Amino acid sequence: MGYNERNPSFTFRFGEYRHGKLNKLAKASKMSTVDYVRSAILDPFLNGDLIPKAKDDLAVEMQKLKLEKIKAEIEYLKLKNKYLETFGAPMSNTATRILKPQIITTQQNQITVSPYDAKNNIIQCVECSQLFRWKNKDEFLQQKFEFERHMTNNHNRALSYLEKSVLDDLRYSGVSI
């Protein structure tokens, strides 16, 4: 076995940009360009250390999501089977659509209930059920402000679109009960 067989040489052609970039990186490492390419790029690649992490992370994330989806579907099927065993009839189409696991694309904390109770003439926090009552128009205006401050301080969020529109449209209509 000769020297050329034990230590073969490889030749690559780089464009000016890549060659200049390799020269700068080698100079920053205080190495020759050939030694830099061998030690910093070729050896780690052959050892399996120079594998792009982003693709692996995305693959792992995708596997986790697929597993989560399968678990949700298994729970759904268990629920359907339990219903069939209990009631002796399959679940209705409406119930099936409601219970089937769905991918949620909107924010979880979207408030869909109005904070204003027109029957009792009060404002109530949907999250913690705190009541905001008033005896006159000045207290009414103060309680609207207090409700907004309550959401910011106690629940660490701004008013939702529904809450904001309800408070903007709300007018004093008498004493709260």
Chimera marker file (.cmm) of the C-alpha trace (Angstrom):
<marker_set name="trace">
<marker id="1" x="0.000" y="0.000" z="0.000" r="1" g="1" b="0" radius="0.5"/>
<marker id="2" x="1.560" y="3.249" z="-1.132" r="1" g="1" b="0" radius="0.5"/>
<marker id="3" x="1.396" y="6.761" z="0.249" r="1" g="1" b="0" radius="0.5"/>
<marker id="4" x="-1.293" y="7.819" z="-2.255" r="1" g="1" b="0" radius="0.5"/>
<marker id="5" x="-3.541" y="4.925" z="-1.230" r="1" g="1" b="0" radius="0.5"/>
<marker id="6" x="-3.125" y="5.617" z="2.513" r="1" g="1" b="0" radius="0.5"/>
<marker id="7" x="-3.507" y="9.395" z="2.155" r="1" g="1" b="0" radius="0.5"/>
<marker id="8" x="-5.569" y="10.142" z="-0.954" r="1" g="1" b="0" radius="0.5"/>
<marker id="9" x="-6.046" y="13.731" z="-2.049" r="1" g="1" b="0" radius="0.5"/>
<marker id="10" x="-9.403" y="15.235" z="-2.975" r="1" g="1" b="0" radius="0.5"/>
<marker id="11" x="-9.855" y="18.288" z="-5.132" r="1" g="1" b="0" radius="0.5"/>
<marker id="12" x="-12.761" y="20.739" z="-4.926" r="1" g="1" b="0" radius="0.5"/>
<marker id="13" x="-13.465" y="23.839" z="-6.916" r="1" g="1" b="0" radius="0.5"/>
<marker id="14" x="-14.996" y="26.745" z="-5.014" r="1" g="1" b="0" radius="0.5"/>
<marker id="15" x="-16.298" y="29.991" z="-6.316" r="1" g="1" b="0" radius="0.5"/>
<marker id="16" x="-14.617" y="33.201" z="-5.203" r="1" g="1" b="0" radius="0.5"/>
<marker id="17" x="-17.202" y="33.861" z="-2.490" r="1" g="1" b="0" radius="0.5"/>
<marker id="18" x="-16.847" y="30.457" z="-0.807" r="1" g="1" b="0" radius="0.5"/>
<marker id="19" x="-13.071" y="30.479" z="-1.107" r="1" g="1" b="0" radius="0.5"/>
<marker id="20" x="-12.887" y="33.943" z="0.437" r="1" g="1" b="0" radius="0.5"/>
<marker id="21" x="-15.218" y="32.933" z="3.258" r="1" g="1" b="0" radius="0.5"/>
<marker id="22" x="-13.141" y="29.824" z="4.029" r="1" g="1" b="0" radius="0.5"/>
<marker id="23" x="-9.964" y="31.923" z="4.006" r="1" g="1" b="0" radius="0.5"/>
<marker id="24" x="-11.476" y="34.409" z="6.481" r="1" g="1" b="0" radius="0.5"/>
<marker id="25" x="-12.667" y="31.639" z="8.811" r="1" g="1" b="0" radius="0.5"/>
<marker id="26" x="-9.271" y="29.932" z="8.653" r="1" g="1" b="0" radius="0.5"/>
<marker id="27" x="-7.469" y="33.190" z="9.334" r="1" g="1" b="0" radius="0.5"/>
<marker id="28" x="-9.744" y="33.853" z="12.348" r="1" g="1" b="0" radius="0.5"/>
<marker id="29" x="-8.849" y="30.366" z="13.657" r="1" g="1" b="0" radius="0.5"/>
<marker id="30" x="-5.143" y="30.998" z="12.922" r="1" g="1" b="0" radius="0.5"/>
<marker id="31" x="-4.904" y="27.926" z="10.693" r="1" g="1" b="0" radius="0.5"/>
<marker id="32" x="-4.210" y="27.266" z="7.053" r="1" g="1" b="0" radius="0.5"/>
<marker id="33" x="-7.308" y="26.982" z="4.898" r="1" g="1" b="0" radius="0.5"/>
<marker id="34" x="-6.741" y="23.266" z="4.199" r="1" g="1" b="0" radius="0.5"/>
<marker id="35" x="-6.268" y="22.451" z="7.900" r="1" g="1" b="0" radius="0.5"/>
<marker id="36" x="-9.344" y="24.499" z="8.812" r="1" g="1" b="0" radius="0.5"/>
<marker id="37" x="-11.529" y="22.710" z="6.251" r="1" g="1" b="0" radius="0.5"/>
<marker id="38" x="-10.247" y="19.335" z="7.453" r="1" g="1" b="0" radius="0.5"/>
<marker id="39" x="-10.607" y="19.985" z="11.196" r="1" g="1" b="0" radius="0.5"/>
<marker id="40" x="-13.696" y="22.207" z="11.311" r="1" g="1" b="0" radius="0.5"/>
<marker id="41" x="-15.815" y="20.820" z="8.484" r="1" g="1" b="0" radius="0.5"/>
<marker id="42" x="-14.723" y="17.476" z="7.038" r="1" g="1" b="0" radius="0.5"/>
<marker id="43" x="-13.811" y="15.584" z="10.254" r="1" g="1" b="0" radius="0.5"/>
<marker id="44" x="-16.981" y="16.621" z="12.175" r="1" g="1" b="0" radius="0.5"/>
<marker id="45" x="-19.088" y="15.719" z="9.122" r="1" g="1" b="0" radius="0.5"/>
<marker id="46" x="-17.562" y="12.251" z="8.862" r="1" g="1" b="0" radius="0.5"/>
<marker id="47" x="-18.025" y="11.732" z="12.635" r="1" g="1" b="0" radius="0.5"/>
<marker id="48" x="-21.705" y="12.674" z="12.331" r="1" g="1" b="0" radius="0.5"/>
<marker id="49" x="-21.331" y="15.838" z="14.412" r="1" g="1" b="0" radius="0.5"/>
<marker id="50" x="-21.963" y="18.277" z="11.576" r="1" g="1" b="0" radius="0.5"/>
<marker id="51" x="-25.601" y="17.382" z="10.931" r="1" g="1" b="0" radius="0.5"/>
<marker id="52" x="-28.091" y="20.257" z="10.673" r="1" g="1" b="0" radius="0.5"/>
<marker id="53" x="-30.064" y="20.465" z="13.924" r="1" g="1" b="0" radius="0.5"/>
<marker id="54" x="-33.103" y="22.289" z="12.529" r="1" g="1" b="0" radius="0.5"/>
<marker id="55" x="-34.228" y="19.340" z="10.417" r="1" g="1" b="0" radius="0.5"/>
<marker id="56" x="-33.821" y="16.927" z="13.333" r="1" g="1" b="0" radius="0.5"/>
<marker id="57" x="-35.715" y="19.236" z="15.669" r="1" g="1" b="0" radius="0.5"/>
<marker id="58" x="-38.551" y="19.552" z="13.169" r="1" g="1" b="0" radius="0.5"/>
<marker id="59" x="-38.671" y="15.793" z="12.703" r="1" g="1" b="0" radius="0.5"/>
<marker id="60" x="-38.814" y="15.223" z="16.468" r="1" g="1" b="0" radius="0.5"/>
<marker id="61" x="-41.502" y="17.899" z="16.822" r="1" g="1" b="0" radius="0.5"/>
<marker id="62" x="-43.510" y="16.306" z="14.018" r="1" g="1" b="0" radius="0.5"/>
<marker id="63" x="-43.262" y="12.885" z="15.676" r="1" g="1" b="0" radius="0.5"/>
<marker id="64" x="-44.487" y="14.361" z="18.981" r="1" g="1" b="0" radius="0.5"/>
<marker id="65" x="-47.451" y="16.008" z="17.246" r="1" g="1" b="0" radius="0.5"/>
<marker id="66" x="-48.347" y="12.778" z="15.437" r="1" g="1" b="0" radius="0.5"/>
<marker id="67" x="-48.202" y="10.876" z="18.723" r="1" g="1" b="0" radius="0.5"/>
<marker id="68" x="-50.395" y="13.474" z="20.424" r="1" g="1" b="0" radius="0.5"/>
<marker id="69" x="-52.918" y="13.219" z="17.570" r="1" g="1" b="0" radius="0.5"/>
<marker id="70" x="-53.008" y="9.439" z="17.810" r="1" g="1" b="0" radius="0.5"/>
<marker id="71" x="-53.565" y="9.610" z="21.580" r="1" g="1" b="0" radius="0.5"/>
<marker id="72" x="-56.459" y="12.058" z="21.096" r="1" g="1" b="0" radius="0.5"/>
<marker id="73" x="-58.037" y="9.793" z="18.480" r="1" g="1" b="0" radius="0.5"/>
<marker id="74" x="-57.692" y="6.772" z="20.794" r="1" g="1" b="0" radius="0.5"/>
<marker id="75" x="-59.455" y="8.666" z="23.592" r="1" g="1" b="0" radius="0.5"/>
<marker id="76" x="-62.203" y="9.645" z="21.145" r="1" g="1" b="0" radius="0.5"/>
<marker id="77" x="-62.704" y="6.044" z="20.037" r="1" g="1" b="0" radius="0.5"/>
<marker id="78" x="-62.766" y="4.860" z="23.660" r="1" g="1" b="0" radius="0.5"/>
<marker id="79" x="-65.459" y="7.434" z="24.392" r="1" g="1" b="0" radius="0.5"/>
<marker id="80" x="-67.542" y="6.299" z="21.401" r="1" g="1" b="0" radius="0.5"/>
<marker id="81" x="-67.218" y="2.651" z="22.437" r="1" g="1" b="0" radius="0.5"/>
<marker id="82" x="-68.140" y="3.413" z="26.055" r="1" g="1" b="0" radius="0.5"/>
<marker id="83" x="-71.223" y="5.305" z="24.824" r="1" g="1" b="0" radius="0.5"/>
<marker id="84" x="-72.235" y="2.352" z="22.668" r="1" g="1" b="0" radius="0.5"/>
<marker id="85" x="-71.790" y="-0.079" z="25.575" r="1" g="1" b="0" radius="0.5"/>
<marker id="86" x="-73.695" y="2.146" z="27.987" r="1" g="1" b="0" radius="0.5"/>
<marker id="87" x="-76.657" y="3.177" z="25.855" r="1" g="1" b="0" radius="0.5"/>
<marker id="88" x="-76.771" y="0.333" z="23.319" r="1" g="1" b="0" radius="0.5"/>
<marker id="89" x="-76.866" y="2.736" z="20.374" r="1" g="1" b="0" radius="0.5"/>
<marker id="90" x="-74.188" y="4.589" z="18.447" r="1" g="1" b="0" radius="0.5"/>
<marker id="91" x="-73.513" y="8.243" z="19.147" r="1" g="1" b="0" radius="0.5"/>
<marker id="92" x="-75.484" y="10.770" z="17.111" r="1" g="1" b="0" radius="0.5"/>
<marker id="93" x="-73.745" y="12.626" z="14.289" r="1" g="1" b="0" radius="0.5"/>
<marker id="94" x="-74.001" y="15.892" z="16.194" r="1" g="1" b="0" radius="0.5"/>
<marker id="95" x="-72.327" y="14.450" z="19.274" r="1" g="1" b="0" radius="0.5"/>
<marker id="96" x="-69.657" y="12.856" z="17.092" r="1" g="1" b="0" radius="0.5"/>
<marker id="97" x="-68.788" y="16.202" z="15.491" r="1" g="1" b="0" radius="0.5"/>
<marker id="98" x="-68.670" y="17.951" z="18.862" r="1" g="1" b="0" radius="0.5"/>
<marker id="99" x="-66.483" y="15.340" z="20.562" r="1" g="1" b="0" radius="0.5"/>
<marker id="100" x="-64.079" y="14.600" z="17.711" r="1" g="1" b="0" radius="0.5"/>
<marker id="101" x="-60.596" y="16.004" z="18.484" r="1" g="1" b="0" radius="0.5"/>
<marker id="102" x="-59.887" y="19.114" z="16.458" r="1" g="1" b="0" radius="0.5"/>
<marker id="103" x="-56.787" y="21.164" z="15.855" r="1" g="1" b="0" radius="0.5"/>
<marker id="104" x="-57.199" y="24.483" z="17.628" r="1" g="1" b="0" radius="0.5"/>
<marker id="105" x="-55.896" y="27.384" z="15.578" r="1" g="1" b="0" radius="0.5"/>
<marker id="106" x="-57.301" y="30.264" z="17.597" r="1" g="1" b="0" radius="0.5"/>
<marker id="107" x="-56.146" y="31.454" z="20.974" r="1" g="1" b="0" radius="0.5"/>
<marker id="108" x="-57.376" y="29.409" z="23.921" r="1" g="1" b="0" radius="0.5"/>
<marker id="109" x="-58.288" y="32.446" z="26.003" r="1" g="1" b="0" radius="0.5"/>
<marker id="110" x="-60.776" y="34.053" z="23.622" r="1" g="1" b="0" radius="0.5"/>
<marker id="111" x="-63.699" y="35.204" z="25.753" r="1" g="1" b="0" radius="0.5"/>
<marker id="112" x="-67.058" y="34.379" z="24.151" r="1" g="1" b="0" radius="0.5"/>
<marker id="113" x="-69.334" y="35.410" z="27.042" r="1" g="1" b="0" radius="0.5"/>
<marker id="114" x="-70.320" y="39.002" z="27.650" r="1" g="1" b="0" radius="0.5"/>
<marker id="115" x="-69.208" y="40.395" z="31.021" r="1" g="1" b="0" radius="0.5"/>
<marker id="116" x="-72.409" y="42.472" z="31.312" r="1" g="1" b="0" radius="0.5"/>
<marker id="117" x="-75.499" y="40.991" z="32.979" r="1" g="1" b="0" radius="0.5"/>
<marker id="118" x="-78.424" y="43.097" z="31.730" r="1" g="1" b="0" radius="0.5"/>
<marker id="119" x="-80.963" y="41.421" z="34.011" r="1" g="1" b="0" radius="0.5"/>
<marker id="120" x="-79.139" y="42.405" z="37.210" r="1" g="1" b="0" radius="0.5"/>
<marker id="121" x="-77.458" y="45.449" z="35.666" r="1" g="1" b="0" radius="0.5"/>
<marker id="122" x="-73.909" y="44.423" z="36.749" r="1" g="1" b="0" radius="0.5"/>
<marker id="123" x="-70.537" y="43.707" z="35.196" r="1" g="1" b="0" radius="0.5"/>
<marker id="124" x="-68.997" y="40.370" z="36.130" r="1" g="1" b="0" radius="0.5"/>
<marker id="125" x="-65.511" y="39.027" z="35.433" r="1" g="1" b="0" radius="0.5"/>
<marker id="126" x="-65.914" y="35.884" z="33.332" r="1" g="1" b="0" radius="0.5"/>
<marker id="127" x="-62.715" y="34.320" z="34.688" r="1" g="1" b="0" radius="0.5"/>
<marker id="128" x="-63.061" y="34.814" z="38.461" r="1" g="1" b="0" radius="0.5"/>
<marker id="129" x="-66.722" y="35.900" z="38.809" r="1" g="1" b="0" radius="0.5"/>
<marker id="130" x="-65.934" y="39.145" z="40.636" r="1" g="1" b="0" radius="0.5"/>
<marker id="131" x="-68.911" y="41.530" z="40.527" r="1" g="1" b="0" radius="0.5"/>
<marker id="132" x="-68.757" y="45.235" z="39.718" r="1" g="1" b="0" radius="0.5"/>
<marker id="133" x="-71.842" y="47.114" z="41.015" r="1" g="1" b="0" radius="0.5"/>
<marker id="134" x="-72.850" y="50.776" z="41.168" r="1" g="1" b="0" radius="0.5"/>
<marker id="135" x="-75.379" y="53.070" z="42.835" r="1" g="1" b="0" radius="0.5"/>
<marker id="136" x="-75.136" y="56.117" z="40.584" r="1" g="1" b="0" radius="0.5"/>
<marker id="137" x="-73.638" y="57.284" z="37.288" r="1" g="1" b="0" radius="0.5"/>
<marker id="138" x="-70.283" y="58.279" z="38.820" r="1" g="1" b="0" radius="0.5"/>
<marker id="139" x="-69.855" y="54.843" z="40.402" r="1" g="1" b="0" radius="0.5"/>
<marker id="140" x="-70.913" y="53.273" z="37.093" r="1" g="1" b="0" radius="0.5"/>
<marker id="141" x="-68.084" y="55.034" z="35.244" r="1" g="1" b="0" radius="0.5"/>
<marker id="142" x="-65.674" y="54.131" z="38.043" r="1" g="1" b="0" radius="0.5"/>
<marker id="143" x="-66.684" y="50.439" z="37.919" r="1" g="1" b="0" radius="0.5"/>
<marker id="144" x="-66.108" y="50.282" z="34.146" r="1" g="1" b="0" radius="0.5"/>
<marker id="145" x="-62.592" y="51.570" z="34.753" r="1" g="1" b="0" radius="0.5"/>
<marker id="146" x="-62.118" y="49.167" z="37.694" r="1" g="1" b="0" radius="0.5"/>
<marker id="147" x="-63.170" y="46.214" z="35.521" r="1" g="1" b="0" radius="0.5"/>
<marker id="148" x="-60.549" y="47.087" z="32.912" r="1" g="1" b="0" radius="0.5"/>
<marker id="149" x="-57.895" y="47.529" z="35.620" r="1" g="1" b="0" radius="0.5"/>
<marker id="150" x="-58.968" y="44.238" z="37.226" r="1" g="1" b="0" radius="0.5"/>
<marker id="151" x="-58.354" y="42.359" z="33.957" r="1" g="1" b="0" radius="0.5"/>
<marker id="152" x="-54.913" y="43.910" z="33.578" r="1" g="1" b="0" radius="0.5"/>
<marker id="153" x="-53.768" y="43.466" z="37.182" r="1" g="1" b="0" radius="0.5"/>
<marker id="154" x="-55.402" y="40.180" z="38.196" r="1" g="1" b="0" radius="0.5"/>
<marker id="155" x="-55.479" y="38.252" z="34.926" r="1" g="1" b="0" radius="0.5"/>
<marker id="156" x="-52.444" y="39.780" z="33.162" r="1" g="1" b="0" radius="0.5"/>
<marker id="157" x="-54.218" y="40.477" z="29.901" r="1" g="1" b="0" radius="0.5"/>
<marker id="158" x="-55.925" y="43.222" z="27.993" r="1" g="1" b="0" radius="0.5"/>
<marker id="159" x="-59.649" y="43.195" z="27.378" r="1" g="1" b="0" radius="0.5"/>
<marker id="160" x="-60.834" y="40.842" z="24.647" r="1" g="1" b="0" radius="0.5"/>
<marker id="161" x="-62.634" y="42.267" z="21.634" r="1" g="1" b="0" radius="0.5"/>
<marker id="162" x="-66.018" y="41.257" z="23.048" r="1" g="1" b="0" radius="0.5"/>
<marker id="163" x="-65.320" y="42.769" z="26.485" r="1" g="1" b="0" radius="0.5"/>
<marker id="164" x="-64.028" y="45.983" z="24.969" r="1" g="1" b="0" radius="0.5"/>
<marker id="165" x="-67.017" y="46.380" z="22.634" r="1" g="1" b="0" radius="0.5"/>
<marker id="166" x="-69.479" y="45.655" z="25.469" r="1" g="1" b="0" radius="0.5"/>
<marker id="167" x="-67.868" y="48.269" z="27.711" r="1" g="1" b="0" radius="0.5"/>
<marker id="168" x="-67.772" y="50.820" z="24.892" r="1" g="1" b="0" radius="0.5"/>
<marker id="169" x="-71.463" y="50.330" z="24.105" r="1" g="1" b="0" radius="0.5"/>
<marker id="170" x="-72.587" y="50.119" z="27.746" r="1" g="1" b="0" radius="0.5"/>
<marker id="171" x="-74.575" y="53.142" z="29.024" r="1" g="1" b="0" radius="0.5"/>
<marker id="172" x="-75.802" y="53.931" z="32.509" r="1" g="1" b="0" radius="0.5"/>
<marker id="173" x="-79.311" y="52.597" z="32.917" r="1" g="1" b="0" radius="0.5"/>
<marker id="174" x="-79.815" y="52.689" z="36.662" r="1" g="1" b="0" radius="0.5"/>
<marker id="175" x="-78.679" y="51.150" z="39.909" r="1" g="1" b="0" radius="0.5"/>
<marker id="176" x="-77.234" y="47.640" z="39.818" r="1" g="1" b="0" radius="0.5"/>
<marker id="177" x="-78.849" y="44.957" z="41.925" r="1" g="1" b="0" radius="0.5"/>
<link id1="1" id2="2" r="1" g="1" b="0" radius="0.2"/>
<link id1="2" id2="3" r="1" g="1" b="0" radius="0.2"/>
<link id1="3" id2="4" r="1" g="1" b="0" radius="0.2"/>
<link id1="4" id2="5" r="1" g="1" b="0" radius="0.2"/>
<link id1="5" id2="6" r="1" g="1" b="0" radius="0.2"/>
<link id1="6" id2="7" r="1" g="1" b="0" radius="0.2"/>
<link id1="7" id2="8" r="1" g="1" b="0" radius="0.2"/>
<link id1="8" id2="9" r="1" g="1" b="0" radius="0.2"/>
<link id1="9" id2="10" r="1" g="1" b="0" radius="0.2"/>
<link id1="10" id2="11" r="1" g="1" b="0" radius="0.2"/>
<link id1="11" id2="12" r="1" g="1" b="0" radius="0.2"/>
<link id1="12" id2="13" r="1" g="1" b="0" radius="0.2"/>
<link id1="13" id2="14" r="1" g="1" b="0" radius="0.2"/>
<link id1="14" id2="15" r="1" g="1" b="0" radius="0.2"/>
<link id1="15" id2="16" r="1" g="1" b="0" radius="0.2"/>
<link id1="16" id2="17" r="1" g="1" b="0" radius="0.2"/>
<link id1="17" id2="18" r="1" g="1" b="0" radius="0.2"/>
<link id1="18" id2="19" r="1" g="1" b="0" radius="0.2"/>
<link id1="19" id2="20" r="1" g="1" b="0" radius="0.2"/>
<link id1="20" id2="21" r="1" g="1" b="0" radius="0.2"/>
<link id1="21" id2="22" r="1" g="1" b="0" radius="0.2"/>
<link id1="22" id2="23" r="1" g="1" b="0" radius="0.2"/>
<link id1="23" id2="24" r="1" g="1" b="0" radius="0.2"/>
<link id1="24" id2="25" r="1" g="1" b="0" radius="0.2"/>
<link id1="25" id2="26" r="1" g="1" b="0" radius="0.2"/>
<link id1="26" id2="27" r="1" g="1" b="0" radius="0.2"/>
<link id1="27" id2="28" r="1" g="1" b="0" radius="0.2"/>
<link id1="28" id2="29" r="1" g="1" b="0" radius="0.2"/>
<link id1="29" id2="30" r="1" g="1" b="0" radius="0.2"/>
<link id1="30" id2="31" r="1" g="1" b="0" radius="0.2"/>
<link id1="31" id2="32" r="1" g="1" b="0" radius="0.2"/>
<link id1="32" id2="33" r="1" g="1" b="0" radius="0.2"/>
<link id1="33" id2="34" r="1" g="1" b="0" radius="0.2"/>
<link id1="34" id2="35" r="1" g="1" b="0" radius="0.2"/>
<link id1="35" id2="36" r="1" g="1" b="0" radius="0.2"/>
<link id1="36" id2="37" r="1" g="1" b="0" radius="0.2"/>
<link id1="37" id2="38" r="1" g="1" b="0" radius="0.2"/>
<link id1="38" id2="39" r="1" g="1" b="0" radius="0.2"/>
<link id1="39" id2="40" r="1" g="1" b="0" radius="0.2"/>
<link id1="40" id2="41" r="1" g="1" b="0" radius="0.2"/>
<link id1="41" id2="42" r="1" g="1" b="0" radius="0.2"/>
<link id1="42" id2="43" r="1" g="1" b="0" radius="0.2"/>
<link id1="43" id2="44" r="1" g="1" b="0" radius="0.2"/>
<link id1="44" id2="45" r="1" g="1" b="0" radius="0.2"/>
<link id1="45" id2="46" r="1" g="1" b="0" radius="0.2"/>
<link id1="46" id2="47" r="1" g="1" b="0" radius="0.2"/>
<link id1="47" id2="48" r="1" g="1" b="0" radius="0.2"/>
<link id1="48" id2="49" r="1" g="1" b="0" radius="0.2"/>
<link id1="49" id2="50" r="1" g="1" b="0" radius="0.2"/>
<link id1="50" id2="51" r="1" g="1" b="0" radius="0.2"/>
<link id1="51" id2="52" r="1" g="1" b="0" radius="0.2"/>
<link id1="52" id2="53" r="1" g="1" b="0" radius="0.2"/>
<link id1="53" id2="54" r="1" g="1" b="0" radius="0.2"/>
<link id1="54" id2="55" r="1" g="1" b="0" radius="0.2"/>
<link id1="55" id2="56" r="1" g="1" b="0" radius="0.2"/>
<link id1="56" id2="57" r="1" g="1" b="0" radius="0.2"/>
<link id1="57" id2="58" r="1" g="1" b="0" radius="0.2"/>
<link id1="58" id2="59" r="1" g="1" b="0" radius="0.2"/>
<link id1="59" id2="60" r="1" g="1" b="0" radius="0.2"/>
<link id1="60" id2="61" r="1" g="1" b="0" radius="0.2"/>
<link id1="61" id2="62" r="1" g="1" b="0" radius="0.2"/>
<link id1="62" id2="63" r="1" g="1" b="0" radius="0.2"/>
<link id1="63" id2="64" r="1" g="1" b="0" radius="0.2"/>
<link id1="64" id2="65" r="1" g="1" b="0" radius="0.2"/>
<link id1="65" id2="66" r="1" g="1" b="0" radius="0.2"/>
<link id1="66" id2="67" r="1" g="1" b="0" radius="0.2"/>
<link id1="67" id2="68" r="1" g="1" b="0" radius="0.2"/>
<link id1="68" id2="69" r="1" g="1" b="0" radius="0.2"/>
<link id1="69" id2="70" r="1" g="1" b="0" radius="0.2"/>
<link id1="70" id2="71" r="1" g="1" b="0" radius="0.2"/>
<link id1="71" id2="72" r="1" g="1" b="0" radius="0.2"/>
<link id1="72" id2="73" r="1" g="1" b="0" radius="0.2"/>
<link id1="73" id2="74" r="1" g="1" b="0" radius="0.2"/>
<link id1="74" id2="75" r="1" g="1" b="0" radius="0.2"/>
<link id1="75" id2="76" r="1" g="1" b="0" radius="0.2"/>
<link id1="76" id2="77" r="1" g="1" b="0" radius="0.2"/>
<link id1="77" id2="78" r="1" g="1" b="0" radius="0.2"/>
<link id1="78" id2="79" r="1" g="1" b="0" radius="0.2"/>
<link id1="79" id2="80" r="1" g="1" b="0" radius="0.2"/>
<link id1="80" id2="81" r="1" g="1" b="0" radius="0.2"/>
<link id1="81" id2="82" r="1" g="1" b="0" radius="0.2"/>
<link id1="82" id2="83" r="1" g="1" b="0" radius="0.2"/>
<link id1="83" id2="84" r="1" g="1" b="0" radius="0.2"/>
<link id1="84" id2="85" r="1" g="1" b="0" radius="0.2"/>
<link id1="85" id2="86" r="1" g="1" b="0" radius="0.2"/>
<link id1="86" id2="87" r="1" g="1" b="0" radius="0.2"/>
<link id1="87" id2="88" r="1" g="1" b="0" radius="0.2"/>
<link id1="88" id2="89" r="1" g="1" b="0" radius="0.2"/>
<link id1="89" id2="90" r="1" g="1" b="0" radius="0.2"/>
<link id1="90" id2="91" r="1" g="1" b="0" radius="0.2"/>
<link id1="91" id2="92" r="1" g="1" b="0" radius="0.2"/>
<link id1="92" id2="93" r="1" g="1" b="0" radius="0.2"/>
<link id1="93" id2="94" r="1" g="1" b="0" radius="0.2"/>
<link id1="94" id2="95" r="1" g="1" b="0" radius="0.2"/>
<link id1="95" id2="96" r="1" g="1" b="0" radius="0.2"/>
<link id1="96" id2="97" r="1" g="1" b="0" radius="0.2"/>
<link id1="97" id2="98" r="1" g="1" b="0" radius="0.2"/>
<link id1="98" id2="99" r="1" g="1" b="0" radius="0.2"/>
<link id1="99" id2="100" r="1" g="1" b="0" radius="0.2"/>
<link id1="100" id2="101" r="1" g="1" b="0" radius="0.2"/>
<link id1="101" id2="102" r="1" g="1" b="0" radius="0.2"/>
<link id1="102" id2="103" r="1" g="1" b="0" radius="0.2"/>
<link id1="103" id2="104" r="1" g="1" b="0" radius="0.2"/>
<link id1="104" id2="105" r="1" g="1" b="0" radius="0.2"/>
<link id1="105" id2="106" r="1" g="1" b="0" radius="0.2"/>
<link id1="106" id2="107" r="1" g="1" b="0" radius="0.2"/>
<link id1="107" id2="108" r="1" g="1" b="0" radius="0.2"/>
<link id1="108" id2="109" r="1" g="1" b="0" radius="0.2"/>
<link id1="109" id2="110" r="1" g="1" b="0" radius="0.2"/>
<link id1="110" id2="111" r="1" g="1" b="0" radius="0.2"/>
<link id1="111" id2="112" r="1" g="1" b="0" radius="0.2"/>
<link id1="112" id2="113" r="1" g="1" b="0" radius="0.2"/>
<link id1="113" id2="114" r="1" g="1" b="0" radius="0.2"/>
<link id1="114" id2="115" r="1" g="1" b="0" radius="0.2"/>
<link id1="115" id2="116" r="1" g="1" b="0" radius="0.2"/>
<link id1="116" id2="117" r="1" g="1" b="0" radius="0.2"/>
<link id1="117" id2="118" r="1" g="1" b="0" radius="0.2"/>
<link id1="118" id2="119" r="1" g="1" b="0" radius="0.2"/>
<link id1="119" id2="120" r="1" g="1" b="0" radius="0.2"/>
<link id1="120" id2="121" r="1" g="1" b="0" radius="0.2"/>
<link id1="121" id2="122" r="1" g="1" b="0" radius="0.2"/>
<link id1="122" id2="123" r="1" g="1" b="0" radius="0.2"/>
<link id1="123" id2="124" r="1" g="1" b="0" radius="0.2"/>
<link id1="124" id2="125" r="1" g="1" b="0" radius="0.2"/>
<link id1="125" id2="126" r="1" g="1" b="0" radius="0.2"/>
<link id1="126" id2="127" r="1" g="1" b="0" radius="0.2"/>
<link id1="127" id2="128" r="1" g="1" b="0" radius="0.2"/>
<link id1="128" id2="129" r="1" g="1" b="0" radius="0.2"/>
<link id1="129" id2="130" r="1" g="1" b="0" radius="0.2"/>
<link id1="130" id2="131" r="1" g="1" b="0" radius="0.2"/>
<link id1="131" id2="132" r="1" g="1" b="0" radius="0.2"/>
<link id1="132" id2="133" r="1" g="1" b="0" radius="0.2"/>
<link id1="133" id2="134" r="1" g="1" b="0" radius="0.2"/>
<link id1="134" id2="135" r="1" g="1" b="0" radius="0.2"/>
<link id1="135" id2="136" r="1" g="1" b="0" radius="0.2"/>
<link id1="136" id2="137" r="1" g="1" b="0" radius="0.2"/>
<link id1="137" id2="138" r="1" g="1" b="0" radius="0.2"/>
<link id1="138" id2="139" r="1" g="1" b="0" radius="0.2"/>
<link id1="139" id2="140" r="1" g="1" b="0" radius="0.2"/>
<link id1="140" id2="141" r="1" g="1" b="0" radius="0.2"/>
<link id1="141" id2="142" r="1" g="1" b="0" radius="0.2"/>
<link id1="142" id2="143" r="1" g="1" b="0" radius="0.2"/>
<link id1="143" id2="144" r="1" g="1" b="0" radius="0.2"/>
<link id1="144" id2="145" r="1" g="1" b="0" radius="0.2"/>
<link id1="145" id2="146" r="1" g="1" b="0" radius="0.2"/>
<link id1="146" id2="147" r="1" g="1" b="0" radius="0.2"/>
<link id1="147" id2="148" r="1" g="1" b="0" radius="0.2"/>
<link id1="148" id2="149" r="1" g="1" b="0" radius="0.2"/>
<link id1="149" id2="150" r="1" g="1" b="0" radius="0.2"/>
<link id1="150" id2="151" r="1" g="1" b="0" radius="0.2"/>
<link id1="151" id2="152" r="1" g="1" b="0" radius="0.2"/>
<link id1="152" id2="153" r="1" g="1" b="0" radius="0.2"/>
<link id1="153" id2="154" r="1" g="1" b="0" radius="0.2"/>
<link id1="154" id2="155" r="1" g="1" b="0" radius="0.2"/>
<link id1="155" id2="156" r="1" g="1" b="0" radius="0.2"/>
<link id1="156" id2="157" r="1" g="1" b="0" radius="0.2"/>
<link id1="157" id2="158" r="1" g="1" b="0" radius="0.2"/>
<link id1="158" id2="159" r="1" g="1" b="0" radius="0.2"/>
<link id1="159" id2="160" r="1" g="1" b="0" radius="0.2"/>
<link id1="160" id2="161" r="1" g="1" b="0" radius="0.2"/>
<link id1="161" id2="162" r="1" g="1" b="0" radius="0.2"/>
<link id1="162" id2="163" r="1" g="1" b="0" radius="0.2"/>
<link id1="163" id2="164" r="1" g="1" b="0" radius="0.2"/>
<link id1="164" id2="165" r="1" g="1" b="0" radius="0.2"/>
<link id1="165" id2="166" r="1" g="1" b="0" radius="0.2"/>
<link id1="166" id2="167" r="1" g="1" b="0" radius="0.2"/>
<link id1="167" id2="168" r="1" g="1" b="0" radius="0.2"/>
<link id1="168" id2="169" r="1" g="1" b="0" radius="0.2"/>
<link id1="169" id2="170" r="1" g="1" b="0" radius="0.2"/>
<link id1="170" id2="171" r="1" g="1" b="0" radius="0.2"/>
<link id1="171" id2="172" r="1" g="1" b="0" radius="0.2"/>
<link id1="172" id2="173" r="1" g="1" b="0" radius="0.2"/>
<link id1="173" id2="174" r="1" g="1" b="0" radius="0.2"/>
<link id1="174" id2="175" r="1" g="1" b="0" radius="0.2"/>
<link id1="175" id2="176" r="1" g="1" b="0" radius="0.2"/>
<link id1="176" id2="177" r="1" g="1" b="0" radius="0.2"/>
</marker_set>
